[in-house]
Amino acid sequence: MRMYKKVLVPLDGSKLAECVLPHVEALAKGCQAAAIHFVQVYAPFQIPPGMEAVPLKQAEIDAISARGKKVAEDYIRGVTAQFDAGTAKAEGIILSGAVTETLADYIAKNAVDLVVIATHGSSGVSRWVWGSVADRLLRSSCAPVMMVRAPGCYPGI
């Protein structure tokens, strides 16, 4: 019996997040996972607080959101195409919304057996933000979460 049939891999487009890929590849082959879901969550464009006076038409807002979605789709398509999942089916998924809540909802609704996500190191804003997502997901996910420490988190390691 396969322990991990469906594995979710949240990615944000950064090299930091991609440090999980060798681990996921080994898991997919070793545990004979049936499906690997590479997921990127993008936030539709919203006018930032205090900038409401800037005149933007709805068509412009929609175009900005569409560009963000296209970038996410292209990125996930590229990761999925390059991934060697063995017998598992690799699938790219784009979701929209608040990252942690959207991922937790997807995990619950899609019977995900394992989440594999990168965690932050000791410096850098992007590491702090992405690590924060990993930490919140660990606390809110109904599936086990495997956190992979990104290389370079500590000098010399």
Secondary structure by P-SEA (a helix, b strand, c coil): cccccbbbbbbccccccccaaaaaaaaaaaacccbbbbbbbbbccccccccccccccaaaaaaaaaaaaaaaaaaaaaaaaacccccbbbbbbbbbccaaaaaaaaaaaccccbbbbbbbccccaaaaaaaaaaaaaaaccccbbbbbbcccccccc
